[in-house]
Structure formats: structure tokens, C-alpha cells
């Protein structure tokens, strides 16, 4: 029980390493530790009496009235201490995703207080994540970022699963920036883009004369990632005959360069990514089960953009700022926002970036409309004759059907030029070829 009379409240909350604030039943801040005050740019003397939602949300009403889960409402209305995810605004209007843990506090007179402990989910300022921020406040996105922050603190291998274009490399960089390996290198290899004949050399390096054309010694990516993070993108594309060698390195940390005789070691944090169900690949004998368990120590699924419609205005604004360049600023009007939020985005954030890049070229007066976006049109309904039976409501188009239609549309636009289609989709030609074969296109 909190004794507000015998123990100075300020000295109690100052013992917390994280930002901590005590709030009464009227949303007024009773006390806050120095970490909290520094984050929000208010002195410890001036913080008392401020409304919590004005300080942390820069809002004029409580967060639950804006549709957010609120620790204050949960405690004072339902008697529960809960943990939630919010986007707070620090000094200078800087947004930061934060995990908030509510605590039930009670004074000697029986009065109830809410204690809020803050756990920021962002990487430290100046990290590699600053170059490409992870934008979003939707529940699906905040939950994902929270899990990424938690798994980053472990040493386990991580497997990121998500559709093409959801930002798996960005998530991997986020993990690296929060991990114990953050002072080491972040090394990326796209397993679908490396020819099978060169794959072993890319991973483990080679000695001079190891094969025709190897005129000098080359360090492999495992060696370069020592004490850092190695990101295996499209890990499901690793050739089956090389998976056993990779497994041994992951189990022992030891490897040899191609053509070498000396055993080398590397302390590498492994993060992998795939848009394919690896267990299905295991069943199809294209991926080793023992390697699956090695790369998928912890798995995290990244939400597709269609599950994050409320993030689109902020995400689009950020991308437009980067894309506009010397053409000046561009913004979306209400019709454009509505069109984006109604679209399925089979290509996710990568497709959004491509759509906005084209729209910027049509942006004449700083405003982008729905027409400027040139979103792929849905197929028109079949004509109905007067004596025909009424058409039944059409079932929602599946994601696979939407992706097939989108790829077919790009094939038509680019007259079947696969390199241009792959570039428009932001994938490799090898990945495109697999999709064409899957959907029976381009024959």
C-alpha cells in the first residue's frame, strides 16, 4: 500500500528507471519522476496538476474518448490495472510508441491513484531506424512493434513472416538497433537474388584460387556480421543442398571459407524473413525441418497494410515528404485518403510507395486526388439481361486472386516485360518467375 504521508512520493517514483507518473481520479498528475518530466519537456515543479492526456497525447480530452484503451478508465471504472500500447508525443511533438503498464496505488486515506510506467518501443535516437521510420498507430501495428521490441532483447534467432512489401527488412533493422549486437554490423543477403553457384561463397567467403575467377581472398557475410546481425531475406529460397552447411554454422558458430582449411568463428545474431509458410516448404521437401527450428527460434508476423487502414494518412504523408523532393510538398485530399483506405494493397507498403511516386508526378498544385493515384480498377460486374436470374452478391476477392489480377495488369501495362514488372512490384525476377508459375501467367 502506498503511504503518501510517511514516505515522500517523489523519492519513491524517482527510483524507477523508466518514466513513471501518478494520476488521480480526475486525470490530474499528482507526481512524476524526472525521466517522465524530461521526456515531455516539463519541470517536476510544473507537472503537478496537469491533465495526463494533455501532457502525453497533446489532446483536449481523455484517450478513451478518442477510441484508445485507457489504463485510467480501466482502473477507476472497472478496478483493473492493465497494460496498453499508445502513441505519445514527447517534447517537440515527437511521436513515440510506448507500452504503458498501469499500477493500482492507494493512499493511507483509501484514495485510489493510477501509477503509469512507460516502456518506449522505439530504438535509441540516432539509430539506423531513423533513416526509414516505422510509421503507424493502429492496434495491429503497435502490437507488432511491441513484440519486435520484446524479442530484440533475447539472443534467439528470429523469423519474420509477412507478405511482400510489409517492411521485413525495416523490422529486422529495428530488432538489430535494440539488441545487444547493435554496435556491430547489420548485414543483409537476399537469398533469392544470389545464384546457387555463388551462395556458399557469399555466406562463408572464399580463398584465392578456390574456383575459377577467384583471384583474391574474400570474407563472407557471416564473417562480416561477427558481433552484429545477419539478415537472411527470403530465407525459403536457400538451395536445399546448402541448407545443411548453414545449419552446421548456426549450431556451432564455426565455418570455413570455400577452398580454405582454417576453421573460423563468428558471433552472429540471425534474423530471417519469408513470405512463404516454411512448414509448407518442409512438407514439400524444399526446406529442412531442423533448419526451420534453428531459424524460427521466435517467429513474428508483420501485419499487411490492409489491416492498418488507419495508418495510411500518416504513412502516406511521410512517404510523400520523401518522394516530393525538389517538386515541393504534396498532400492527399479527402478523396485520395478514402481511396487508399478502401484499397486492398496486395503489394503493401512497397506498392503504396510506387503509387505515390507516380501521383507526385501528376501533383500540380500540391494536392493529390483519388484520380491522381491511378489505383488498379476492379473488374466491372457482368452484364445482366432482363430475363436472367438476379446475380448473387459476389464473394470478397481473395488475396491470391487480387495479387494475380495485379500482376496480370502489370504484365499488360509493360507488354510482358518481366524485368519491368518485377521492378514495379519491388521484387526480384526470380521471385516474379515463381509467382508467374504459381498463377499460370505469362505463358
N, C-alpha and C positions, 0 to 999 in steps of 0.2 A: 504494500500500500504506500502510495506517495504521501509523505509528510511534508506539507508545504510550510509548516511552522518551524520544525526543528532543523531541517536541512535546507540550505539555500537552494532554490530551484535552479538558478543559473549554474551553480557549481555541479549539479547533477547532470544536466544536459550537456555541459561542456566536456564531459568525459567521453561522449560519443565521437568516434572518428568521422562518421557520416553526418550530413546535415540533419538536424533534429529540431522540431518545433512543437510547442504545446499550445493547444487551441481549446477555447471554451465552447459552451453550447451555442453561443451567438456568432460563431465563426471568427471570433476575435483572437488574435495571437496573444497569449499570456507571456511567453518567453521563447527565445530561440537561441541556439548556440552560435558560436562565431562562424562556423562553417556555413550555416544557413544564411546568416546575415551577409557574409562576403559573396555568396553565390547570387543573392538577389539585390546586392548593392545598397543595403540599408544598415545603419548602425544598430548595435544591440540596444541603445537607448531609445531609438526612434521606432523600433519594430513593434513594441508592445502597443496593443490597441488596434493595430492594422487588421483588416479582414484578410484571411488567408487566401481567398480566391483572387483578391486584387494583387497581392504580392506575387503569387506563383503563377497565376493564369492571366494576369492583366485583364481580368474580366470584372463586370459590374454586378455579377450575380453568382451564386454558388455553382460549382461544376456540375452537380447533378441536374440542375435546371437546364444545362446545355447538353444533357444526354450522356454524361460520363458517370461511371461508377464512382461513388464518393465515400471515402472512409468516414467522413463526418456524419453523413446520413446513416451509414450502416451502424455506427456506434450509438448515436443519440436517438435513433428511431427504432432500431432493431436489436440493440445491445450487443452487436458483433464487432470484433476487431478484425479487419480484413486487409488483404494485400492487393493493390491495384497497379495498373500501368497508366501513366498520364504523360502528356507533353507539357512541361513547364517552360516558362520564359524567364531566363536569367537577366542579369543587368545588361542593358544594351539591346533588349528584345531578342536575345539569342535563344532559340528553342533547344530544349534538351529532353530527350525521352528519359523518364525516371520511373523506377519501381518504388512504390510507396508502401511501407509496412505500418499499419495502424496499431497502436497500443492503447489499452484501456488504463487510464490513470485516475486515481481517486484521492481527493484531499482528505484531511482528518475530519472535516466537517461533512464528509459524504458526498461532496460535489464532484461531478464527473467531468473529466477532461480527456481530450484526444491527444495522444502523442504520435507524431508522424516522423518516421525515419526514412531518409531518402537514399536511394541507391541509383546513381546515374548510370544509364546504359551506354553512353557514348564513350568512345575511346578518348584518350588524353588529347588535349589541344595540340595541334601541330603534327598529328599522326598522318599516315598515308590516306586515311579515310577522308581527310579534309578536301582532297582533290576531287573526289566524287562522293558527295554526301548521300547517305541513305535517307531518303525523304519519305515521310509518312506518319500519320497519327491514327490510322484505322486500328480497330482491335486486333485484326488478323496480323497486321504488320508489327504492332507493338509487342504482341505475344511472341512473334518470331524473333525480333531483336532481343527481347528478354532472354529467350533460350540461347541465342548466339552468345550473349554476354556471359551466361552461366557456363556453357560448355567451353568457352575460351579459357576459363580458369583451370580446366583439367589438362592432363597430358595425353588423354586418349585420342586416337585417330578419329576424325570426323568425316562423315559422308553427308554432303549437301544434295538434296534431291529437289528438283523443280523443273518446270517446263523451260524450254529455250527462251532466253531473254529476260528471266526474272531477276538476274543480278547475282549469280552464284559466285563469280569472282569477287565482286564487291563485298559479299558476305564473308568470303574467305579472308579478304584483307582486314575486315572488321575483327574477325577472330584473331588474326595474327597480331593486330595492334593492341589487343587486350591480353595477350598470352605472355607467358614467361620467356617466349622466344622473340619478343617484339624488337629487341636490339639487333637481331640477326636479319639475314636477307629474306625477302619474300620472293620465291622463285616459282614461275608458272610454266607448265607444259600442257599444251593441248594435245591429248593423246590421239585425237582423230586427225591431226594435221601432220604427224610425223610418219614418214614411210616406215614400214615394218623393218626394212633392212637397216635403218639407222636408229631404231628405237633404243636398242641396248646401249649404243654409243652415246646417245643423248642423255640417258639416265645415269650411266656409270662412267662415261668418258672412255678415252682410248689412248694407247701408247703409239709412239711413232712407228709406222710400218705395220700396224695391226691389220690393215687391209689396204687394198689399192686406193690410192689417193690420200691416205692419212700421212701427211708429210711432217706432222709435229704432234706433240702430246696435247691432249685436250682434257680438261676437267669436265666431269659430268654434272648434271643438275643436283644429284644427291650431295656431291662434294661441295658445290657452290652454296647449297642450302644448309650446310653444317651450322648448328646452333640457331637456325632460323626455321622457316616454314616452307614446305614444298607443296604446291597446289597442283594436283592432278585433275585437270579439267577433262570432262568426257572420259572418265576412267573406264567405262564399259567398253571402250574401243581398244584397250590394250590387247595386242595379239595374244592368243591363247598360249602359244609356245614360249612367250616371255613372262607369263604370269607367275610361273614357278620361281624364276630368278628374282622377281620383285618381291615375292612372298618371303624368300630367304633373307633378303636385305632388311625387310621390315621386322622380321623376327630377331635377327642377330645384330643389325646395325652395321654389318660388315659387307664389303663388296670389293671387287677388283675391276680395274679398267679393262676394256676389251684389249686383248693382247698383252695384258700385264700379269705379273706374278706376285706382286706385293698386295697384301690384304690391307684395305683402308677402312676407316670407320667414320661414321657421321651421326651426329645427334640431331635428328630432323623431326619436326612436328609435321605430321601428314594431315592434309585436308584434301579430300577428293570431292568431285561433283559429277552428277549424271542427270540426264533427263529420261533415263530408262530404268525400269524396275530390274535391279540387278539379280534379284532372286528368280525372276523370269528368265534372265540370261543364264543363270545357274541351271535351271531346269532344261534349257535348250542346249546345255553343254558348251556354252560360249564363254562362261566365266566360272572360275574355280570357287567352290564354296568356302574353302579355307582362306582364300584371299578376300572374299567378301567379308568374312568375320574380322579379318585384320583391318580392312579399310573402314568398316562400318562399326567402329567401337561405339560411337554415338551418332545417330542419324538425325538430321534436321530437315524438315520440309519447308521450302520457301513458298509463300502464297503467290498464286498468279495474280495478275493485275485486275482481272475481272472480279476478284474478291476484295479489291481495295479501291472501289469506285470513289469513296470519299477522299482518297489521297490524290486523285487526278488533278484537281486545280493547283495544288501546291507543287506537285511533281512536274506538271507541265510548265508552270511559271519558272521553276528552277532551270529546266531544260531550255526554255525559250531564252532565258538570260544568257545561257552559254552559247546558244546557236545563233542569236541575232548578230553578234559581233559588231562590225562597223555599220550595219544597217540600222542601228538604233534599237530601241526596245519595242517588243511586240507583246500583246496580251490577248487572251482569249475573251470573246464576248460570251454572253449567256448561252447563245445557241451552240457555240463550239463546245463549251463545257458539258452541256446536256448531251451533245452527240458523242463525245468521248465517253461519258459515263454510261451510255446505252450500248456502247460497242464492246464486243467480247475480247478483243485483243489476243488472238492466237499467238502473236509474236511478243506479247508482253511489253516490257519497258523498252526493249530494243525496237519494236515496231512503233511504239509511241514516239521515240526519238526520230525515227525516219519520217513519220507523218508530219511531225512538227517542223522538221528540216525543210520539207517541201513547202509547207504552209508559210514559212518565213519568206520564201521567195515571192509569194503572192501577197505579202503583207505590205500594203501601200501607205496606209495611214496609221500604222501602229496597232491595228485591231484585226484579229483573225476570227473569221466567222466559220460556221459549220461547213459552208461551201468551200472555203479555202482549204479545209482539212482533207478533202477528197477521200473520205473513208470508203472502203470497198462496199459496193451496193449489194444488198441481199437479193436473191433471185426473186423475180416477180411471181405472184401467185398464178397458177394455171387458170386459163380461161374457162368459164363455166357457161355451158349452154342453158337455154331456158328449160329444156326438159331433163336436164341432168340432175342427179341426186345432189342435194346440198353437200358442199365439201365439209369434211370434219376438220376441227381445229388441228393445225399441224403441230406435231410434237417438236419441242425445242431442239434445235440443231446441236448435235454432239460436238465436243471439242475437236475430235478427229475429223469429222465432216467439215467443220469450219476451217481447220488447218488445210485440208485437202483442197477446198474451194479457194482458199487464199493463195496457195502455191500455184494452182491452175491459173488463177487470174494473173499472177506474176509471170508465168510462162507465156501467157498470151500477150502480155504487155511487152515483154522482152523477146518476142518471137522465138521462144525456146532456148535462148542463150543462157546456159546453166550458170556460167560464172557470174553473170549479172543478177540472176535470180538469187544465187547464194549470197551475193553482196547485199542485195536488198533485204534479205532475211537476216543478215548478220551471222551466217553460219558458214562452215567450210563446204567446198564442193563435195567432199566425201560424205558429209552428213546429209547434204541435199540429195545425193545419189541414193542413199539409204531410204530417205523419205519418198523419193520418186518410185523406188521399187516397192515400198510398203503400200503406197496408194495406187500403184499401177498407172503412173503418169509418165508423160514424156517418151512413150514408146513409138 
